[in-house]
Each structure stands twice: as C-alpha cells, then as structure tokens.
Amino acid sequence: MRASQGDQLVQHGRVVGQHDQVTEIVEVMGTGGNPPYRVRFPDGREAIMSPGPDCEVRHPQEQK
C-alpha cells in the first residue's frame, strides 16, 4: 500500500450496516509512501494508522 499526502484512506465496514470510514492522509511517516500514516478524520481529530486488509487508498487524480 502506497500513499501520499492528500490521499484518502478508506476503512471499509466489517459488518452489515457499518459505513466506510474515510480519512485524509496528512503525513506519510513511512519510507516510499508506506505506512504508518497520520490521518485526519472529518471531525478534525488526528491519529496514526497502519492500515490493514480492510483499507484502501484513494488517490485524488483517480476520482476525477
């Protein structure tokens, strides 16, 4: 998994009815775009995440 600042990290819901959680990557702390990432949640909180298999990275240029 490789990401850069400004990409979105999407954590998919694991049970029926649970929504995806979308965060913005504000800092790549690993080398070469690898985790861990500092992410910002929509409510402004920040956390450090090492994404698992239930996550994907969305690049802004892919969404257009």
N, CA, C and O atoms as a Maestro MAE file, in Angstrom:
{
 s_m_m2io_version
 :::
 2.0.0
}

f_m_ct {
 s_m_title
 :::
 protein
 m_atom[256] {
  # First column is atom index #
  i_m_mmod_type
  r_m_x_coord
  r_m_y_coord
  r_m_z_coord
  i_m_residue_number
  s_m_chain_name
  s_m_pdb_residue_name
  s_m_pdb_atom_name
  i_m_atomic_number
  :::
  1 25 0.848 -1.168 0.000 1 A "MET " " N  " 7
  2 3 0.000 0.000 0.000 1 A "MET " " CA " 6
  3 2 0.893 1.231 0.000 1 A "MET " " C  " 6
  4 15 1.750 1.386 0.871 1 A "MET " " O  " 8
  5 25 0.692 2.096 -0.972 2 A "ARG " " N  " 7
  6 3 1.472 3.328 -1.067 2 A "ARG " " CA " 6
  7 2 0.513 4.512 -1.147 2 A "ARG " " C  " 6
  8 15 -0.510 4.463 -1.831 2 A "ARG " " O  " 8
  9 25 0.866 5.567 -0.435 3 A "ALA " " N  " 7
  10 3 0.027 6.757 -0.409 3 A "ALA " " CA " 6
  11 2 0.897 7.995 -0.355 3 A "ALA " " C  " 6
  12 15 2.102 7.916 -0.113 3 A "ALA " " O  " 8
  13 25 0.279 9.132 -0.582 4 A "SER " " N  " 7
  14 3 0.961 10.407 -0.433 4 A "SER " " CA " 6
  15 2 0.011 11.377 0.265 4 A "SER " " C  " 6
  16 15 -1.187 11.123 0.388 4 A "SER " " O  " 8
  17 25 0.569 12.479 0.713 5 A "GLN " " N  " 7
  18 3 -0.220 13.472 1.421 5 A "GLN " " CA " 6
  19 2 -1.360 13.949 0.531 5 A "GLN " " C  " 6
  20 15 -1.155 14.233 -0.649 5 A "GLN " " O  " 8
  21 25 -2.564 14.036 1.097 6 A "GLY " " N  " 7
  22 3 -3.740 14.458 0.349 6 A "GLY " " CA " 6
  23 2 -4.604 13.309 -0.133 6 A "GLY " " C  " 6
  24 15 -5.754 13.529 -0.512 6 A "GLY " " O  " 8
  25 25 -4.083 12.081 -0.130 7 A "ASP " " N  " 7
  26 3 -4.886 10.918 -0.498 7 A "ASP " " CA " 6
  27 2 -5.899 10.630 0.602 7 A "ASP " " C  " 6
  28 15 -5.783 11.139 1.717 7 A "ASP " " O  " 8
  29 25 -6.884 9.816 0.280 8 A "GLN " " N  " 7
  30 3 -7.863 9.389 1.271 8 A "GLN " " CA " 6
  31 2 -7.574 7.946 1.669 8 A "GLN " " C  " 6
  32 15 -7.213 7.116 0.834 8 A "GLN " " O  " 8
  33 25 -7.740 7.665 2.952 9 A "LEU " " N  " 7
  34 3 -7.635 6.299 3.454 9 A "LEU " " CA " 6
  35 2 -9.045 5.856 3.805 9 A "LEU " " C  " 6
  36 15 -9.692 6.462 4.659 9 A "LEU " " O  " 8
  37 25 -9.528 4.805 3.154 10 A "VAL " " N  " 7
  38 3 -10.888 4.320 3.358 10 A "VAL " " CA " 6
  39 2 -10.822 2.996 4.097 10 A "VAL " " C  " 6
  40 15 -10.219 2.031 3.627 10 A "VAL " " O  " 8
  41 25 -11.459 2.967 5.276 11 A "GLN " " N  " 7
  42 3 -11.560 1.733 6.045 11 A "GLN " " CA " 6
  43 2 -12.981 1.222 5.870 11 A "GLN " " C  " 6
  44 15 -13.938 1.857 6.313 11 A "GLN " " O  " 8
  45 25 -13.112 0.072 5.223 12 A "HIS " " N  " 7
  46 3 -14.427 -0.482 4.911 12 A "HIS " " CA " 6
  47 2 -15.064 -1.082 6.163 12 A "HIS " " C  " 6
  48 15 -14.387 -1.662 7.011 12 A "HIS " " O  " 8
  49 25 -16.401 -0.924 6.254 13 A "GLY " " N  " 7
  50 3 -17.142 -1.515 7.362 13 A "GLY " " CA " 6
  51 2 -17.007 -3.026 7.341 13 A "GLY " " C  " 6
  52 15 -16.992 -3.644 6.277 13 A "GLY " " O  " 8
  53 25 -16.909 -3.615 8.518 14 A "ARG " " N  " 7
  54 3 -16.682 -5.069 8.601 14 A "ARG " " CA " 6
  55 2 -17.957 -5.858 8.853 14 A "ARG " " C  " 6
  56 15 -17.973 -7.078 8.695 14 A "ARG " " O  " 8
  57 25 -19.020 -5.174 9.242 15 A "VAL " " N  " 7
  58 3 -20.284 -5.866 9.498 15 A "VAL " " CA " 6
  59 2 -21.393 -5.165 8.715 15 A "VAL " " C  " 6
  60 15 -21.256 -4.005 8.328 15 A "VAL " " O  " 8
  61 25 -22.468 -5.869 8.493 16 A "VAL " " N  " 7
  62 3 -23.594 -5.316 7.752 16 A "VAL " " CA " 6
  63 2 -24.116 -4.077 8.477 16 A "VAL " " C  " 6
  64 15 -24.342 -4.103 9.687 16 A "VAL " " O  " 8
  65 25 -24.302 -3.004 7.732 17 A "GLY " " N  " 7
  66 3 -24.825 -1.773 8.300 17 A "GLY " " CA " 6
  67 2 -23.765 -0.804 8.776 17 A "GLY " " C  " 6
  68 15 -24.077 0.351 9.068 17 A "GLY " " O  " 8
  69 25 -22.523 -1.242 8.862 18 A "GLN " " N  " 7
  70 3 -21.447 -0.343 9.287 18 A "GLN " " CA " 6
  71 2 -20.911 0.385 8.054 18 A "GLN " " C  " 6
  72 15 -20.567 -0.247 7.055 18 A "GLN " " O  " 8
  73 25 -20.842 1.706 8.129 19 A "HIS " " N  " 7
  74 3 -20.406 2.518 6.994 19 A "HIS " " CA " 6
  75 2 -18.886 2.557 6.895 19 A "HIS " " C  " 6
  76 15 -18.172 2.309 7.866 19 A "HIS " " O  " 8
  77 25 -18.411 2.878 5.689 20 A "ASP " " N  " 7
  78 3 -16.984 3.086 5.484 20 A "ASP " " CA " 6
  79 2 -16.543 4.341 6.229 20 A "ASP " " C  " 6
  80 15 -17.304 5.301 6.352 20 A "ASP " " O  " 8
  81 25 -15.317 4.323 6.720 21 A "GLN " " N  " 7
  82 3 -14.747 5.480 7.405 21 A "GLN " " CA " 6
  83 2 -13.678 6.059 6.487 21 A "GLN " " C  " 6
  84 15 -12.717 5.377 6.133 21 A "GLN " " O  " 8
  85 25 -13.852 7.321 6.104 22 A "VAL " " N  " 7
  86 3 -12.938 7.977 5.163 22 A "VAL " " CA " 6
  87 2 -12.146 9.042 5.916 22 A "VAL " " C  " 6
  88 15 -12.721 9.907 6.577 22 A "VAL " " O  " 8
  89 25 -10.818 8.969 5.808 23 A "THR " " N  " 7
  90 3 -9.944 9.953 6.432 23 A "THR " " CA " 6
  91 2 -8.995 10.507 5.378 23 A "THR " " C  " 6
  92 15 -8.791 9.900 4.327 23 A "THR " " O  " 8
  93 25 -8.422 11.663 5.671 24 A "GLU " " N  " 7
  94 3 -7.449 12.281 4.771 24 A "GLU " " CA " 6
  95 2 -6.047 12.026 5.309 24 A "GLU " " C  " 6
  96 15 -5.800 12.206 6.501 24 A "GLU " " O  " 8
  97 25 -5.139 11.614 4.453 25 A "ILE " " N  " 7
  98 3 -3.757 11.393 4.857 25 A "ILE " " CA " 6
  99 2 -3.057 12.754 4.884 25 A "ILE " " C  " 6
  100 15 -2.942 13.421 3.856 25 A "ILE " " O  " 8
  101 25 -2.592 13.158 6.066 26 A "VAL " " N  " 7
  102 3 -1.929 14.457 6.200 26 A "VAL " " CA " 6
  103 2 -0.414 14.316 6.304 26 A "VAL " " C  " 6
  104 15 0.313 15.297 6.142 26 A "VAL " " O  " 8
  105 25 0.068 13.099 6.574 27 A "GLU " " N  " 7
  106 3 1.520 12.868 6.630 27 A "GLU " " CA " 6
  107 2 1.808 11.392 6.403 27 A "GLU " " C  " 6
  108 15 1.154 10.525 6.983 27 A "GLU " " O  " 8
  109 25 2.782 11.116 5.559 28 A "VAL " " N  " 7
  110 3 3.261 9.750 5.345 28 A "VAL " " CA " 6
  111 2 4.504 9.594 6.206 28 A "VAL " " C  " 6
  112 15 5.506 10.274 5.981 28 A "VAL " " O  " 8
  113 25 4.448 8.709 7.183 29 A "MET " " N  " 7
  114 3 5.538 8.564 8.138 29 A "MET " " CA " 6
  115 2 6.502 7.450 7.762 29 A "MET " " C  " 6
  116 15 7.607 7.384 8.301 29 A "MET " " O  " 8
  117 25 6.105 6.580 6.851 30 A "GLY " " N  " 7
  118 3 6.972 5.512 6.388 30 A "GLY " " CA " 6
  119 2 7.795 5.966 5.194 30 A "GLY " " C  " 6
  120 15 7.636 7.086 4.708 30 A "GLY " " O  " 8
  121 25 8.668 5.100 4.728 31 A "THR " " N  " 7
  122 3 9.503 5.437 3.574 31 A "THR " " CA " 6
  123 2 8.824 4.978 2.286 31 A "THR " " C  " 6
  124 15 8.183 3.927 2.251 31 A "THR " " O  " 8
  125 25 8.970 5.766 1.244 32 A "GLY " " N  " 7
  126 3 8.444 5.382 -0.064 32 A "GLY " " CA " 6
  127 2 6.933 5.301 -0.141 32 A "GLY " " C  " 6
  128 15 6.406 4.558 -0.970 32 A "GLY " " O  " 8
  129 25 6.216 6.042 0.698 33 A "GLY " " N  " 7
  130 3 4.756 6.027 0.662 33 A "GLY " " CA " 6
  131 2 4.116 4.930 1.482 33 A "GLY " " C  " 6
  132 15 2.898 4.754 1.449 33 A "GLY " " O  " 8
  133 25 4.925 4.193 2.215 34 A "ASN " " N  " 7
  134 3 4.411 3.094 3.037 34 A "ASN " " CA " 6
  135 2 3.926 3.586 4.393 34 A "ASN " " C  " 6
  136 15 4.323 4.662 4.838 34 A "ASN " " O  " 8
  137 25 3.057 2.797 5.067 35 A "PRO " " N  " 7
  138 3 2.567 3.167 6.394 35 A "PRO " " CA " 6
  139 2 3.705 3.219 7.399 35 A "PRO " " C  " 6
  140 15 4.784 2.686 7.142 35 A "PRO " " O  " 8
  141 25 3.475 3.851 8.530 36 A "PRO " " N  " 7
  142 3 2.216 4.402 9.050 36 A "PRO " " CA " 6
  143 2 1.907 5.768 8.463 36 A "PRO " " C  " 6
  144 15 2.773 6.451 7.918 36 A "PRO " " O  " 8
  145 25 0.620 6.146 8.597 37 A "TYR " " N  " 7
  146 3 0.139 7.426 8.101 37 A "TYR " " CA " 6
  147 2 -0.494 8.213 9.241 37 A "TYR " " C  " 6
  148 15 -1.146 7.640 10.113 37 A "TYR " " O  " 8
  149 25 -0.298 9.528 9.229 38 A "ARG " " N  " 7
  150 3 -1.062 10.401 10.123 38 A "ARG " " CA " 6
  151 2 -2.288 10.810 9.320 38 A "ARG " " C  " 6
  152 15 -2.168 11.342 8.216 38 A "ARG " " O  " 8
  153 25 -3.473 10.560 9.881 39 A "VAL " " N  " 7
  154 3 -4.717 10.832 9.169 39 A "VAL " " CA " 6
  155 2 -5.570 11.824 9.959 39 A "VAL " " C  " 6
  156 15 -5.452 11.944 11.178 39 A "VAL " " O  " 8
  157 25 -6.432 12.529 9.225 40 A "ARG " " N  " 7
  158 3 -7.376 13.469 9.847 40 A "ARG " " CA " 6
  159 2 -8.794 13.001 9.537 40 A "ARG " " C  " 6
  160 15 -9.157 12.782 8.382 40 A "ARG " " O  " 8
  161 25 -9.579 12.855 10.589 41 A "PHE " " N  " 7
  162 3 -10.975 12.460 10.465 41 A "PHE " " CA " 6
  163 2 -11.820 13.683 10.105 41 A "PHE " " C  " 6
  164 15 -11.375 14.813 10.307 41 A "PHE " " O  " 8
  165 25 -13.022 13.482 9.580 42 A "PRO " " N  " 7
  166 3 -13.878 14.615 9.204 42 A "PRO " " CA " 6
  167 2 -14.172 15.582 10.363 42 A "PRO " " C  " 6
  168 15 -14.419 16.763 10.119 42 A "PRO " " O  " 8
  169 25 -14.150 15.113 11.599 43 A "ASP " " N  " 7
  170 3 -14.425 15.991 12.741 43 A "ASP " " CA " 6
  171 2 -13.181 16.731 13.234 43 A "ASP " " C  " 6
  172 15 -13.249 17.465 14.219 43 A "ASP " " O  " 8
  173 25 -12.030 16.540 12.548 44 A "GLY " " N  " 7
  174 3 -10.811 17.263 12.883 44 A "GLY " " CA " 6
  175 2 -9.815 16.494 13.743 44 A "GLY " " C  " 6
  176 15 -8.670 16.921 13.887 44 A "GLY " " O  " 8
  177 25 -10.233 15.364 14.317 45 A "ARG " " N  " 7
  178 3 -9.292 14.558 15.107 45 A "ARG " " CA " 6
  179 2 -8.212 14.005 14.186 45 A "ARG " " C  " 6
  180 15 -8.439 13.812 12.992 45 A "ARG " " O  " 8
  181 25 -7.037 13.752 14.754 46 A "GLU " " N  " 7
  182 3 -5.949 13.125 14.002 46 A "GLU " " CA " 6
  183 2 -5.483 11.874 14.730 46 A "GLU " " C  " 6
  184 15 -5.584 11.778 15.953 46 A "GLU " " O  " 8
  185 25 -4.973 10.923 13.966 47 A "ALA " " N  " 7
  186 3 -4.471 9.668 14.530 47 A "ALA " " CA " 6
  187 2 -3.383 9.128 13.617 47 A "ALA " " C  " 6
  188 15 -3.248 9.552 12.470 47 A "ALA " " O  " 8
  189 25 -2.618 8.195 14.138 48 A "ILE " " N  " 7
  190 3 -1.617 7.490 13.337 48 A "ILE " " CA " 6
  191 2 -2.172 6.099 13.062 48 A "ILE " " C  " 6
  192 15 -2.573 5.388 13.983 48 A "ILE " " O  " 8
  193 25 -2.192 5.714 11.784 49 A "MET " " N  " 7
  194 3 -2.763 4.427 11.398 49 A "MET " " CA " 6
  195 2 -1.782 3.627 10.549 49 A "MET " " C  " 6
  196 15 -1.069 4.168 9.704 49 A "MET " " O  " 8
  197 25 -1.772 2.335 10.802 50 A "SER " " N  " 7
  198 3 -1.109 1.368 9.931 50 A "SER " " CA " 6
  199 2 -2.228 0.503 9.369 50 A "SER " " C  " 6
  200 15 -2.658 -0.442 10.030 50 A "SER " " O  " 8
  201 25 -2.708 0.801 8.170 51 A "PRO " " N  " 7
  202 3 -3.904 0.157 7.643 51 A "PRO " " CA " 6
  203 2 -3.761 -1.345 7.470 51 A "PRO " " C  " 6
  204 15 -2.683 -1.867 7.183 51 A "PRO " " O  " 8
  205 25 -4.884 -2.018 7.656 52 A "GLY " " N  " 7
  206 3 -4.950 -3.465 7.485 52 A "GLY " " CA " 6
  207 2 -5.593 -3.816 6.151 52 A "GLY " " C  " 6
  208 15 -5.745 -2.955 5.283 52 A "GLY " " O  " 8
  209 25 -5.971 -5.083 5.988 53 A "PRO " " N  " 7
  210 3 -6.520 -5.547 4.710 53 A "PRO " " CA " 6
  211 2 -7.913 -5.001 4.403 53 A "PRO " " C  " 6
  212 15 -8.394 -5.138 3.279 53 A "PRO " " O  " 8
  213 25 -8.567 -4.381 5.391 54 A "ASP " " N  " 7
  214 3 -9.895 -3.818 5.160 54 A "ASP " " CA " 6
  215 2 -9.834 -2.361 4.706 54 A "ASP " " C  " 6
  216 15 -10.858 -1.681 4.665 54 A "ASP " " O  " 8
  217 25 -8.637 -1.881 4.366 55 A "CYS " " N  " 7
  218 3 -8.440 -0.482 3.966 55 A "CYS " " CA " 6
  219 2 -7.980 -0.381 2.516 55 A "CYS " " C  " 6
  220 15 -7.401 -1.312 1.956 55 A "CYS " " O  " 8
  221 25 -8.256 0.780 1.928 56 A "GLU " " N  " 7
  222 3 -7.732 1.086 0.600 56 A "GLU " " CA " 6
  223 2 -7.359 2.559 0.552 56 A "GLU " " C  " 6
  224 15 -7.890 3.371 1.309 56 A "GLU " " O  " 8
  225 25 -6.442 2.894 -0.345 57 A "VAL " " N  " 7
  226 3 -6.028 4.274 -0.550 57 A "VAL " " CA " 6
  227 2 -6.683 4.755 -1.837 57 A "VAL " " C  " 6
  228 15 -6.622 4.094 -2.873 57 A "VAL " " O  " 8
  229 25 -7.317 5.933 -1.744 58 A "ARG " " N  " 7
  230 3 -7.896 6.565 -2.933 58 A "ARG " " CA " 6
  231 2 -7.076 7.808 -3.242 58 A "ARG " " C  " 6
  232 15 -6.896 8.681 -2.393 58 A "ARG " " O  " 8
  233 25 -6.588 7.872 -4.461 59 A "HIS " " N  " 7
  234 3 -5.784 8.999 -4.916 59 A "HIS " " CA " 6
  235 2 -6.715 10.018 -5.570 59 A "HIS " " C  " 6
  236 15 -7.586 9.626 -6.347 59 A "HIS " " O  " 8
  237 25 -6.561 11.327 -5.281 60 A "PRO " " N  " 7
  238 3 -7.470 12.336 -5.833 60 A "PRO " " CA " 6
  239 2 -7.547 12.310 -7.357 60 A "PRO " " C  " 6
  240 15 -8.630 12.515 -7.904 60 A "PRO " " O  " 8
  241 25 -6.456 12.070 -8.056 61 A "GLN " " N  " 7
  242 3 -6.467 12.074 -9.510 61 A "GLN " " CA " 6
  243 2 -7.290 10.913 -10.077 61 A "GLN " " C  " 6
  244 15 -7.772 11.010 -11.206 61 A "GLN " " O  " 8
  245 25 -7.464 9.817 -9.325 62 A "GLU " " N  " 7
  246 3 -8.266 8.679 -9.779 62 A "GLU " " CA " 6
  247 2 -9.753 8.979 -9.690 62 A "GLU " " C  " 6
  248 15 -10.543 8.365 -10.407 62 A "GLU " " O  " 8
  249 25 -10.161 9.920 -8.817 63 A "GLN " " N  " 7
  250 3 -11.559 10.202 -8.596 63 A "GLN " " CA " 6
  251 2 -12.148 11.110 -9.652 63 A "GLN " " C  " 6
  252 15 -13.369 11.247 -9.727 63 A "GLN " " O  " 8
  253 25 -11.315 11.737 -10.472 64 A "LYS " " N  " 7
  254 3 -11.807 12.680 -11.492 64 A "LYS " " CA " 6
  255 2 -12.160 11.973 -12.774 64 A "LYS " " C  " 6
  256 15 -12.588 12.613 -13.734 64 A "LYS " " O  " 8
  :::
 }
 m_bond[255] {
  # First column is bond index #
  i_m_from
  i_m_to
  i_m_order
  :::
  1 1 2 1
  2 2 3 1
  3 3 4 2
  4 3 5 1
  5 5 6 1
  6 6 7 1
  7 7 8 2
  8 7 9 1
  9 9 10 1
  10 10 11 1
  11 11 12 2
  12 11 13 1
  13 13 14 1
  14 14 15 1
  15 15 16 2
  16 15 17 1
  17 17 18 1
  18 18 19 1
  19 19 20 2
  20 19 21 1
  21 21 22 1
  22 22 23 1
  23 23 24 2
  24 23 25 1
  25 25 26 1
  26 26 27 1
  27 27 28 2
  28 27 29 1
  29 29 30 1
  30 30 31 1
  31 31 32 2
  32 31 33 1
  33 33 34 1
  34 34 35 1
  35 35 36 2
  36 35 37 1
  37 37 38 1
  38 38 39 1
  39 39 40 2
  40 39 41 1
  41 41 42 1
  42 42 43 1
  43 43 44 2
  44 43 45 1
  45 45 46 1
  46 46 47 1
  47 47 48 2
  48 47 49 1
  49 49 50 1
  50 50 51 1
  51 51 52 2
  52 51 53 1
  53 53 54 1
  54 54 55 1
  55 55 56 2
  56 55 57 1
  57 57 58 1
  58 58 59 1
  59 59 60 2
  60 59 61 1
  61 61 62 1
  62 62 63 1
  63 63 64 2
  64 63 65 1
  65 65 66 1
  66 66 67 1
  67 67 68 2
  68 67 69 1
  69 69 70 1
  70 70 71 1
  71 71 72 2
  72 71 73 1
  73 73 74 1
  74 74 75 1
  75 75 76 2
  76 75 77 1
  77 77 78 1
  78 78 79 1
  79 79 80 2
  80 79 81 1
  81 81 82 1
  82 82 83 1
  83 83 84 2
  84 83 85 1
  85 85 86 1
  86 86 87 1
  87 87 88 2
  88 87 89 1
  89 89 90 1
  90 90 91 1
  91 91 92 2
  92 91 93 1
  93 93 94 1
  94 94 95 1
  95 95 96 2
  96 95 97 1
  97 97 98 1
  98 98 99 1
  99 99 100 2
  100 99 101 1
  101 101 102 1
  102 102 103 1
  103 103 104 2
  104 103 105 1
  105 105 106 1
  106 106 107 1
  107 107 108 2
  108 107 109 1
  109 109 110 1
  110 110 111 1
  111 111 112 2
  112 111 113 1
  113 113 114 1
  114 114 115 1
  115 115 116 2
  116 115 117 1
  117 117 118 1
  118 118 119 1
  119 119 120 2
  120 119 121 1
  121 121 122 1
  122 122 123 1
  123 123 124 2
  124 123 125 1
  125 125 126 1
  126 126 127 1
  127 127 128 2
  128 127 129 1
  129 129 130 1
  130 130 131 1
  131 131 132 2
  132 131 133 1
  133 133 134 1
  134 134 135 1
  135 135 136 2
  136 135 137 1
  137 137 138 1
  138 138 139 1
  139 139 140 2
  140 139 141 1
  141 141 142 1
  142 142 143 1
  143 143 144 2
  144 143 145 1
  145 145 146 1
  146 146 147 1
  147 147 148 2
  148 147 149 1
  149 149 150 1
  150 150 151 1
  151 151 152 2
  152 151 153 1
  153 153 154 1
  154 154 155 1
  155 155 156 2
  156 155 157 1
  157 157 158 1
  158 158 159 1
  159 159 160 2
  160 159 161 1
  161 161 162 1
  162 162 163 1
  163 163 164 2
  164 163 165 1
  165 165 166 1
  166 166 167 1
  167 167 168 2
  168 167 169 1
  169 169 170 1
  170 170 171 1
  171 171 172 2
  172 171 173 1
  173 173 174 1
  174 174 175 1
  175 175 176 2
  176 175 177 1
  177 177 178 1
  178 178 179 1
  179 179 180 2
  180 179 181 1
  181 181 182 1
  182 182 183 1
  183 183 184 2
  184 183 185 1
  185 185 186 1
  186 186 187 1
  187 187 188 2
  188 187 189 1
  189 189 190 1
  190 190 191 1
  191 191 192 2
  192 191 193 1
  193 193 194 1
  194 194 195 1
  195 195 196 2
  196 195 197 1
  197 197 198 1
  198 198 199 1
  199 199 200 2
  200 199 201 1
  201 201 202 1
  202 202 203 1
  203 203 204 2
  204 203 205 1
  205 205 206 1
  206 206 207 1
  207 207 208 2
  208 207 209 1
  209 209 210 1
  210 210 211 1
  211 211 212 2
  212 211 213 1
  213 213 214 1
  214 214 215 1
  215 215 216 2
  216 215 217 1
  217 217 218 1
  218 218 219 1
  219 219 220 2
  220 219 221 1
  221 221 222 1
  222 222 223 1
  223 223 224 2
  224 223 225 1
  225 225 226 1
  226 226 227 1
  227 227 228 2
  228 227 229 1
  229 229 230 1
  230 230 231 1
  231 231 232 2
  232 231 233 1
  233 233 234 1
  234 234 235 1
  235 235 236 2
  236 235 237 1
  237 237 238 1
  238 238 239 1
  239 239 240 2
  240 239 241 1
  241 241 242 1
  242 242 243 1
  243 243 244 2
  244 243 245 1
  245 245 246 1
  246 246 247 1
  247 247 248 2
  248 247 249 1
  249 249 250 1
  250 250 251 1
  251 251 252 2
  252 251 253 1
  253 253 254 1
  254 254 255 1
  255 255 256 2
  :::
 }
}
